Amino acid sequence: MNPKSISEPLDPDRLRELLHTSMIRNTRSFVDVKLPRRYASMCKVTPTIEESKLFARIQAELRRIFQQDAKGKEKFFCANLLEMAGSSVTALCASLERAAGKSALTPELDRALHLARAIGETAKDRQLLELIRKAPDKALVFTKFRDTLQHLGAVLTAAGIPFVVFHGGLSGIERDRAVESFRGETPILLATESGGEGKNLQFCNTIINYDLPWNPMRIEQRIGRLHRIGQTRDVFIFNLCLLGSVEEKILDILEKKINLFELVVGEIDMILGHMKEGDRFEDLILEIWLGSGDDTQRETDFTKLGDQIAKARRVHETVKAVDEALFKDDFEA
């Protein structure tokens, strides 16, 4: 007889009995809620010539800084500036100006700041407006940074599109008013991640991620603002990212290796928990993007990371299958 897999219990009945002493029994109606489908689209935006020059300069200098000293403040500075660049030119410019105020800019980054100040409407701005104009109903637009939120407000104002903003700096009353305005006549809600917490927004079924967190659990949390109990329509998710950016690479890996946007809520956390590396996912991304020696090595390192994530997904599926085999009867209503 072939030995059992190490993931299969030798005595399922005994294991089930022991786990019952520390587990709460739930019916299937609590753990298997059927939500509408969700559909995700990757909107890869080609940067303008000016944007391409800016980002090439930024990334080359950050790689030099990171490879020279990838610890402490320098590591945080590189990660923050790279995320700002992936969000908006406005956020990048604001971050560079704050660093300049502290005399923390290298000559190359100072030249990048001058390039950033000269850029007006961006390729992502045009793509955002196109998506909003095509949207049949309301849309929730997410960004990570307050500087980008203010920029998007200026873009929509110039385009004559009504909107309300929603962020962590608002009072409870201001948040309630913003939600009610969005529920009523206002078609667009511009929100940061902290702004959307704890509010019922299921009357909307379209999310536009103007920028993307490097942590996939935060992407899932954004989607969860709409794709949750109470949502009656299919949810549509549009993810904006610049061609050649770190965000494009993150989306490619997560979509191709684990089908991020098809996972059940909470699964991404469990999948990443099966990865052996002790570093956070975003730290692994930063190390590869800035620390790899050249484009070829960078691609090889991302391939390895993708394979590790795919392996973690397989481990998760195996564990889930064992759980279902052990407790299937207990979750029947």
Protein Blocks (a to p, Z undefined) as FASTA:
>chain_A
ZZddfkbcfblmlmmmmmmmmcccddfklmmcccdddddddddddddfklmmmmmmmmmm
mmmmmmmocghjlmmmmmmmmmmmmmpmmlmmmmmmmmmmnopacfklmmmmmmmmmpcc
dfklmmmmmmmmmpmbdcddddfbfklmmmmmmmmmmnopacddddfkbcfklmmmmmmm
mmmmmmbdcddfklmgoiafklpccdcdfbacfblklmmmmmmmmmcghiabdcdddddd
dehiaklmmmmmmmmmnommlpcehklmmmmmmpmbfbdfklmmmmmmmmpmblmlmmmm
mmmmmmmmmmmmmmmmmmmmmmmmmmmmmmpZZ
